[in-house]
Amino acid sequence: MINLEKLSLNISVHRSTFIDGNGLNDIISHMPNLKNFICSIHSNVYIDDLIHLPSNQSIQRTLRNLEKYEIVSYTDYFPNDKIGQCHIFSHSYATNSLRRLTNSFPGGLFKFVHEISLYDEHPFEHEFFVCIAQAFPFLKILTIDNKSSQSKRHCQSSNEDNRNLSIVEYHHLIQLRLFTAHDDYIEQFLLDTKTRLSNDIFLGANYDGLRRVTHEFARETTRTNCAKVKHLFNIDELEVPKHFDVYFPHIEKI
């Protein structure tokens, strides 16, 4: 390994402590000829309290000796799951997918990433989805796992046609998976005042959530994006009302 010039790491591990810059330095120090280092490293730890746990700032300080590789990190703690997560990754990350991105995701530009999953115990607000669309311009598959309602949504609910919001566009999105997402995220992606979906999209969502968000498939501000859906997953034909196919006119099969 002493003559290695390029190293790419994609690791996800459960440990008693986070992998940080000190651990990476221990590896890289044995590779004096290394010129190109690309990584995406998830380390998860079990937590029984939130005392004496490393902060995001302390993890970032351990990365100072790796600045030439353009490596960043973010750290989250999820009390409900009793899990801590640290994600260390390169800005030049060129692999197809990234998983379990949170509100702490610092942004950037990832042209080669086509699939991501989002997870958090705190709500994802509209601004976060603006950041995601900008960071992943060629995103094709998006999965959201978040049961927390959007806090800012209630400020906007009195004016559904709020044009002060930037409309988020996903030009290449073909699959949107919202099975484990709060209704607010179904609304986030179906409201035409918040999101502009691409045509012929695959949508996976809870039927009851769809029914609530679309006001029994009669809501005008969700009609445009629903008309772009080509495939709906896990919808029972016996459950849907007669006007369902009018609201989703391009569905090939249910």
C-alpha positions in Angstrom: 0.0 0.0 0.0 3.0 2.3 0.3 2.9 3.1 -3.4 -0.9 3.6 -3.6 -1.8 6.9 -5.3 -5.6 6.7 -5.3 -7.9 5.5 -2.6 -11.7 5.4 -2.5 -13.6 4.4 0.6 -17.4 3.8 1.0 -18.0 2.5 4.5 -20.9 2.2 6.9 -20.1 0.8 10.4 -21.5 0.5 13.9 -18.8 1.2 16.5 -18.4 2.3 20.1 -16.8 5.6 18.8 -17.1 7.6 15.6 -14.5 7.4 12.8 -12.9 10.8 12.7 -10.0 12.5 11.1 -7.5 11.0 13.5 -8.5 7.5 12.3 -8.2 8.5 8.7 -4.8 10.0 9.3 -3.7 6.8 10.8 -4.5 5.1 7.5 -3.3 7.7 5.2 0.0 8.2 7.0 1.1 4.8 5.6 0.5 6.0 2.1 3.1 8.6 1.3 2.4 8.6 -2.4 -1.4 9.1 -2.0 -2.6 11.9 -4.3 -6.3 11.3 -4.6 -8.5 10.3 -1.6 -12.3 10.1 -2.0 -14.6 8.8 0.8 -18.1 8.5 2.2 -17.9 7.1 5.7 -20.9 6.6 8.0 -20.2 5.6 11.6 -23.0 5.0 14.0 -22.8 4.7 17.7 -25.3 3.7 20.4 -26.1 6.4 22.9 -27.8 6.2 26.2 -27.5 9.9 27.0 -26.4 13.1 25.3 -23.6 13.9 27.7 -19.9 13.8 26.7 -20.6 13.1 23.1 -18.4 14.7 20.4 -19.8 17.7 18.6 -19.7 18.3 14.9 -17.1 21.0 15.5 -14.8 18.6 17.4 -15.0 16.1 14.6 -14.3 18.8 12.0 -11.2 19.8 13.9 -9.7 16.3 13.5 -10.0 16.8 9.7 -7.7 19.8 9.5 -4.8 17.7 8.3 -6.9 16.4 5.4 -7.9 19.8 4.0 -6.2 19.1 0.6 -8.6 16.2 0.1 -11.7 18.6 0.6 -13.3 16.4 3.2 -16.2 17.6 5.3 -18.4 16.1 8.0 -21.6 16.5 10.0 -22.7 14.8 13.1 -26.3 14.1 14.4 -27.8 12.5 17.5 -31.2 10.9 17.4 -32.5 10.5 20.9 -35.6 8.5 19.8 -33.5 5.9 18.1 -30.6 6.2 20.6 -28.2 6.5 17.7 -25.5 8.9 16.9 -24.4 9.3 13.3 -21.2 10.9 11.9 -20.9 11.2 8.1 -17.5 12.1 6.7 -17.3 12.6 2.9 -15.5 14.2 0.0 -16.8 17.1 -2.0 -15.6 15.3 -5.0 -17.6 12.2 -4.1 -18.3 10.4 -7.4 -20.3 7.3 -6.4 -23.9 6.9 -7.4 -25.7 7.1 -4.0 -25.6 8.8 -0.6 -27.8 7.7 2.3 -29.3 9.1 5.5 -28.6 12.7 4.8 -29.9 15.0 7.5 -30.7 18.6 8.2 -27.0 19.0 9.0 -25.9 18.2 5.4 -23.7 21.2 4.5 -24.5 21.3 0.8 -22.1 21.3 -2.1 -22.4 20.0 -5.7 -22.6 16.3 -6.4 -23.1 15.7 -10.1 -22.5 12.0 -10.0 -25.0 11.1 -7.3 -28.3 9.9 -8.6 -29.9 8.4 -5.5 -30.2 9.7 -2.0 -32.1 9.0 1.2 -33.0 11.6 3.8 -33.6 10.9 7.5 -34.0 13.0 10.6 -36.0 13.3 13.8 -36.3 17.0 13.2 -38.5 18.4 10.4 -37.2 19.1 6.9 -38.3 22.6 5.9 -38.7 23.9 2.4 -35.3 25.6 2.4 -33.7 22.2 3.0 -35.3 20.8 -0.2 -34.0 23.8 -2.1 -30.5 22.9 -0.9 -31.0 19.2 -1.9 -32.1 20.1 -5.4 -29.1 22.4 -5.9 -26.6 19.9 -4.5 -27.9 16.9 -6.6 -28.9 18.3 -10.0 -29.1 14.9 -11.6 -31.0 13.2 -8.8 -33.2 10.3 -10.0 -34.3 8.5 -6.8 -35.3 10.1 -3.6 -36.4 8.4 -0.4 -37.6 10.3 2.7 -37.9 8.9 6.2 -39.1 11.6 8.6 -42.2 11.4 10.9 -41.9 15.0 12.1 -44.3 17.7 10.8 -42.9 20.8 9.2 -42.9 23.6 11.6 -42.9 26.4 9.0 -45.8 24.9 7.1 -48.3 26.2 9.6 -47.1 29.8 8.9 -47.8 29.2 5.2 -51.1 27.3 5.5 -53.2 30.5 5.6 -51.9 31.4 2.2 -51.6 28.2 0.0 -50.6 30.2 -3.0 -47.6 31.8 -1.2 -45.4 32.9 -4.1 -42.5 34.0 -1.9 -41.3 30.4 -1.8 -38.7 29.3 -4.3 -40.3 26.5 -6.4 -38.0 23.4 -6.2 -37.4 21.6 -9.5 -36.3 18.1 -9.9 -35.5 17.8 -13.6 -34.4 14.1 -13.6 -36.4 12.6 -10.7 -38.0 9.4 -11.7 -38.8 7.8 -8.3 -40.1 9.5 -5.1 -40.5 7.2 -2.1 -42.5 8.7 0.8 -43.7 5.5 2.6 -42.2 6.5 5.9 -42.7 10.3 5.6 -45.2 12.6 7.4 -48.1 13.9 5.3 -46.3 17.3 5.2 -43.7 15.8 2.9 -46.3 14.4 0.5 -47.7 17.9 0.4 -44.2 19.4 0.0 -43.7 17.5 -3.3 -47.3 17.6 -4.6 -48.1 21.3 -4.1 -47.3 23.2 -7.3 -46.4 26.3 -5.3 -43.5 24.4 -3.7 -42.3 21.8 -6.1 -42.2 21.2 -9.8 -41.9 17.4 -10.6 -40.7 15.9 -13.8 -43.1 13.9 -16.0 -43.7 10.1 -15.7 -42.7 9.8 -12.1 -43.0 6.8 -9.9 -44.6 7.8 -6.5 -44.6 5.6 -3.5 -46.8 7.0 -0.6 -49.3 5.9 1.9 -52.8 6.0 0.3 -54.4 7.6 3.4 -51.8 10.3 3.3 -52.4 10.9 -0.4 -56.1 11.2 0.3 -55.6 13.7 3.1 -53.1 15.9 1.2 -55.1 16.0 -2.0 -58.4 16.7 -0.1 -60.0 13.5 -1.4 -58.4 14.0 -4.8 -60.0 17.3 -5.4 -57.4 19.9 -4.4 -56.4 22.2 -7.3 -52.9 23.0 -6.1 -51.8 19.4 -6.1 -53.5 18.5 -9.3 -50.6 19.5 -11.6 -48.0 17.4 -10.0 -50.4 14.4 -9.6 -51.0 14.5 -13.3 -47.3 13.9 -13.8 -47.4 10.6 -11.9 -47.1 7.5 -14.1 -46.9 4.8 -11.5 -48.4 4.6 -8.0 -47.1 1.9 -5.7 -49.2 0.0 -3.1 -52.6 1.5 -4.0 -55.6 -0.9 -3.9 -57.9 -0.3 -6.8 -60.9 -1.2 -4.6 -60.1 1.7 -2.3 -60.0 4.5 -4.8 -63.0 6.7 -5.7 -64.4 6.9 -9.2 -62.7 10.3 -10.0 -59.3 9.0 -9.0 -58.2 8.3 -12.6 -59.2 11.9 -13.5 -56.9 13.3 -10.8 -54.1 10.9 -11.8 -54.8 10.7 -15.6 -51.5 9.1 -16.7 -51.4 6.2 -14.2 -50.5 3.0 -16.2 -51.2 0.6 -13.4 -52.2 0.8 -9.7 
